[in-house]
Structure formats: structure tokens, C-alpha cells
């Protein structure tokens, strides 16, 4: 699909969307506004908890996770 075709499809699809919150999210993704993302209080707590787990060495390597997932999928 060419760039022109892709832009045309996106414009047509956007014209059909009525959900204002969805349109605002799309606008946020494509705007040049450099306002940083703001986390909710719950997200901030969970991030701090995760960072503390990392500091305590409570981590699992990506290879271990992949291996565990492969084993689980074979069951």
C-alpha cells in the first residue's frame, strides 16, 4: 500500500469515528505536543514497587521467561 493510499484510508476511517476520547488519544499520538505522559497515583505506586523489586534482585531474565512460556505452552 502506498503512502497516499494509507493516508486516504486513515482519513476515511477517522471521519467515521464518533468517540471523542478515542479521537483525543489518536491526536495525542500524532501531535507535536511534547507534554510528558502523566501517570496516575496507582501507576506511580506500581512503578515504585517494581523499581524496589529490581533493587532487591527480584528479576527474571528474558531467556528464563521465554523458556518458561515454551514449557507452559507444551503442556
Backbone as JSON Lines, residues from 0, in Angstrom:
{"i":0,"aa":"X","n":[0.84,-1.17,0.0],"ca":[0.0,0.0,0.0],"c":[0.9,1.24,0.0]}
{"i":1,"aa":"X","n":[0.6,2.16,-0.86],"ca":[1.41,3.37,-0.96],"c":[1.07,4.33,0.18]}
{"i":2,"aa":"X","n":[1.91,5.32,0.36],"ca":[1.69,6.33,1.4],"c":[0.39,7.08,1.14]}
{"i":3,"aa":"X","n":[0.13,7.4,-0.1],"ca":[-1.1,8.12,-0.45],"c":[-2.33,7.27,-0.13]}
{"i":4,"aa":"X","n":[-2.28,5.99,-0.46],"ca":[-3.41,5.1,-0.16],"c":[-3.61,4.96,1.35]}
{"i":5,"aa":"X","n":[-2.52,4.84,2.06],"ca":[-2.6,4.7,3.51],"c":[-3.19,5.96,4.15]}
{"i":6,"aa":"X","n":[-2.74,7.12,3.73],"ca":[-3.29,8.37,4.25],"c":[-4.79,8.47,3.96]}
{"i":7,"aa":"X","n":[-5.18,8.09,2.76],"ca":[-6.59,8.14,2.37],"c":[-7.43,7.22,3.26]}
{"i":8,"aa":"X","n":[-6.95,6.02,3.5],"ca":[-7.69,5.07,4.35],"c":[-7.81,5.6,5.78]}
{"i":9,"aa":"X","n":[-6.72,6.18,6.29],"ca":[-6.74,6.73,7.64],"c":[-7.73,7.89,7.73]}
{"i":10,"aa":"X","n":[-7.71,8.78,6.76],"ca":[-8.63,9.91,6.77],"c":[-10.08,9.45,6.72]}
{"i":11,"aa":"X","n":[-10.36,8.47,5.89],"ca":[-11.74,7.95,5.8],"c":[-12.18,7.31,7.11]}
{"i":12,"aa":"X","n":[-11.28,6.54,7.71],"ca":[-11.61,5.88,8.97],"c":[-11.81,6.9,10.08]}
{"i":13,"aa":"X","n":[-10.96,7.92,10.16],"ca":[-11.1,8.96,11.17],"c":[-12.43,9.69,11.04]}
{"i":14,"aa":"X","n":[-12.85,9.92,9.81],"ca":[-14.11,10.62,9.58],"c":[-15.31,9.83,10.12]}
{"i":15,"aa":"X","n":[-15.16,8.53,10.26],"ca":[-16.24,7.67,10.74],"c":[-16.29,7.57,12.26]}
{"i":16,"aa":"X","n":[-15.21,7.91,12.94],"ca":[-15.12,7.74,14.39],"c":[-15.86,8.87,15.1]}
{"i":17,"aa":"X","n":[-16.74,8.49,16.03],"ca":[-17.52,9.46,16.79],"c":[-17.05,9.57,18.24]}
{"i":18,"aa":"X","n":[-16.26,8.62,18.7],"ca":[-15.82,8.56,20.09],"c":[-14.77,9.64,20.36]}
{"i":19,"aa":"X","n":[-15.17,10.68,21.11],"ca":[-14.28,11.81,21.35],"c":[-13.02,11.42,22.11]}
{"i":20,"aa":"X","n":[-13.15,10.55,23.11],"ca":[-11.97,10.16,23.89],"c":[-10.98,9.38,23.01]}
{"i":21,"aa":"X","n":[-11.5,8.55,22.11],"ca":[-10.63,7.81,21.2],"c":[-9.91,8.77,20.26]}
{"i":22,"aa":"X","n":[-10.64,9.75,19.75],"ca":[-10.03,10.73,18.85],"c":[-8.96,11.54,19.58]}
{"i":23,"aa":"X","n":[-9.21,11.87,20.85],"ca":[-8.2,12.6,21.62],"c":[-6.94,11.77,21.8]}
{"i":24,"aa":"X","n":[-7.1,10.47,22.03],"ca":[-5.94,9.59,22.16],"c":[-5.14,9.55,20.86]}
{"i":25,"aa":"X","n":[-5.84,9.44,19.74],"ca":[-5.17,9.44,18.44],"c":[-4.42,10.75,18.24]}
{"i":26,"aa":"X","n":[-5.08,11.84,18.57],"ca":[-4.45,13.14,18.42],"c":[-3.18,13.23,19.27]}
{"i":27,"aa":"X","n":[-3.25,12.7,20.48],"ca":[-2.09,12.7,21.35],"c":[-0.92,11.93,20.76]}
{"i":28,"aa":"X","n":[-1.24,10.86,20.04],"ca":[-0.19,10.05,19.42],"c":[0.49,10.76,18.26]}
{"i":29,"aa":"X","n":[-0.27,11.55,17.53],"ca":[0.28,12.15,16.31],"c":[0.62,13.63,16.45]}
{"i":30,"aa":"X","n":[0.3,14.24,17.59],"ca":[0.56,15.67,17.74],"c":[2.04,15.91,18.04]}
{"i":31,"aa":"X","n":[2.46,17.14,17.83],"ca":[3.83,17.54,18.12],"c":[3.97,18.02,19.56]}
{"i":32,"aa":"X","n":[2.89,17.95,20.3],"ca":[2.89,18.4,21.69],"c":[3.86,17.53,22.48]}
{"i":33,"aa":"X","n":[4.81,18.14,23.15],"ca":[5.81,17.39,23.89],"c":[5.46,17.29,25.37]}
{"i":34,"aa":"X","n":[4.19,17.41,25.7],"ca":[3.77,17.26,27.08],"c":[4.03,15.83,27.52]}
{"i":35,"aa":"X","n":[4.76,15.65,28.6],"ca":[5.05,14.27,29.04],"c":[3.8,13.57,29.53]}
{"i":36,"aa":"X","n":[3.83,12.26,29.41],"ca":[2.73,11.45,29.9],"c":[2.68,11.56,31.41]}
{"i":37,"aa":"X","n":[1.49,11.7,31.97],"ca":[1.34,11.79,33.42],"c":[0.74,10.48,33.93]}
{"i":38,"aa":"X","n":[1.43,9.88,34.9],"ca":[0.96,8.63,35.49],"c":[-0.05,8.92,36.58]}
{"i":39,"aa":"X","n":[-0.99,8.01,36.74],"ca":[-1.94,8.11,37.84],"c":[-1.21,7.75,39.14]}
{"i":40,"aa":"X","n":[-1.85,8.04,40.28],"ca":[-1.24,7.72,41.57],"c":[-0.99,6.21,41.68]}
{"i":41,"aa":"X","n":[-1.94,5.41,41.22],"ca":[-1.77,3.95,41.27],"c":[-0.6,3.5,40.4]}
{"i":42,"aa":"X","n":[-0.47,4.08,39.22],"ca":[0.65,3.74,38.34],"c":[1.98,4.11,38.99]}
{"i":43,"aa":"X","n":[2.03,5.27,39.63],"ca":[3.26,5.7,40.32],"c":[3.64,4.69,41.4]}
{"i":44,"aa":"X","n":[2.66,4.23,42.17],"ca":[2.91,3.25,43.24],"c":[3.46,1.96,42.65]}
{"i":45,"aa":"X","n":[2.83,1.49,41.58],"ca":[3.26,0.22,40.96],"c":[4.66,0.35,40.36]}
{"i":46,"aa":"X","n":[4.96,1.48,39.79],"ca":[6.31,1.7,39.24],"c":[7.33,1.66,40.36]}
{"i":47,"aa":"X","n":[7.04,2.33,41.46],"ca":[7.97,2.34,42.59],"c":[8.14,0.94,43.16]}
{"i":48,"aa":"X","n":[7.05,0.16,43.22],"ca":[7.15,-1.23,43.7],"c":[8.05,-2.05,42.77]}
{"i":49,"aa":"X","n":[7.88,-1.87,41.48],"ca":[8.7,-2.61,40.52],"c":[10.17,-2.22,40.63]}
{"i":50,"aa":"X","n":[10.44,-0.93,40.8],"ca":[11.82,-0.49,40.95],"c":[12.45,-1.07,42.22]}
{"i":51,"aa":"X","n":[11.66,-1.16,43.29],"ca":[12.16,-1.74,44.52],"c":[12.48,-3.23,44.33]}
{"i":52,"aa":"X","n":[11.63,-3.94,43.61],"ca":[11.9,-5.34,43.31],"c":[13.19,-5.49,42.52]}
{"i":53,"aa":"X","n":[13.42,-4.59,41.6],"ca":[14.67,-4.63,40.81],"c":[15.86,-4.41,41.73]}
{"i":54,"aa":"X","n":[15.76,-3.42,42.62],"ca":[16.86,-3.14,43.56],"c":[17.15,-4.35,44.44]}
{"i":55,"aa":"X","n":[16.11,-5.13,44.77],"ca":[16.26,-6.31,45.62],"c":[16.69,-7.54,44.82]}
{"i":56,"aa":"X","n":[16.86,-7.38,43.52],"ca":[17.28,-8.51,42.68],"c":[16.18,-9.49,42.35]}
{"i":57,"aa":"X","n":[14.94,-9.08,42.57],"ca":[13.8,-9.96,42.27],"c":[13.42,-9.8,40.8]}
{"i":58,"aa":"X","n":[14.29,-10.3,39.94],"ca":[14.08,-10.19,38.5],"c":[14.22,-11.56,37.84]}
{"i":59,"aa":"X","n":[13.65,-11.68,36.68],"ca":[13.77,-12.9,35.88],"c":[14.27,-12.5,34.51]}
{"i":60,"aa":"X","n":[15.25,-13.22,34.0],"ca":[15.8,-12.86,32.7],"c":[14.79,-13.15,31.6]}
{"i":61,"aa":"X","n":[14.95,-12.45,30.51],"ca":[14.07,-12.65,29.35],"c":[14.17,-14.08,28.84]}
{"i":62,"aa":"X","n":[15.38,-14.65,28.85],"ca":[15.56,-16.04,28.41],"c":[14.78,-17.01,29.29]}
{"i":63,"aa":"X","n":[14.81,-16.77,30.61],"ca":[14.06,-17.63,31.53],"c":[12.56,-17.53,31.28]}
{"i":64,"aa":"X","n":[12.08,-16.34,31.04],"ca":[10.65,-16.15,30.77],"c":[10.26,-16.87,29.48]}
{"i":65,"aa":"X","n":[11.08,-16.73,28.45],"ca":[10.79,-17.42,27.18],"c":[10.77,-18.93,27.38]}
{"i":66,"aa":"X","n":[11.75,-19.46,28.12],"ca":[11.82,-20.89,28.36],"c":[10.59,-21.36,29.15]}
{"i":67,"aa":"X","n":[10.22,-20.62,30.19],"ca":[9.03,-20.98,30.98],"c":[7.77,-20.96,30.12]}
{"i":68,"aa":"X","n":[7.65,-19.96,29.25],"ca":[6.48,-19.86,28.39],"c":[6.42,-21.03,27.41]}
{"i":69,"aa":"X","n":[7.56,-21.39,26.84],"ca":[7.6,-22.52,25.92],"c":[7.2,-23.81,26.62]}
{"i":70,"aa":"X","n":[7.7,-24.01,27.83],"ca":[7.34,-25.21,28.61],"c":[5.85,-25.21,28.92]}
{"i":71,"aa":"X","n":[5.32,-24.07,29.3],"ca":[3.91,-23.97,29.65],"c":[3.02,-24.27,28.43]}
{"i":72,"aa":"X","n":[3.44,-23.77,27.27],"ca":[2.65,-23.97,26.05],"c":[2.67,-25.43,25.59]}
{"i":73,"aa":"X","n":[3.7,-26.19,25.97],"ca":[3.78,-27.6,25.59],"c":[2.85,-28.48,26.42]}
{"i":74,"aa":"X","n":[2.38,-27.97,27.55],"ca":[1.54,-28.78,28.46],"c":[0.13,-28.91,27.94]}
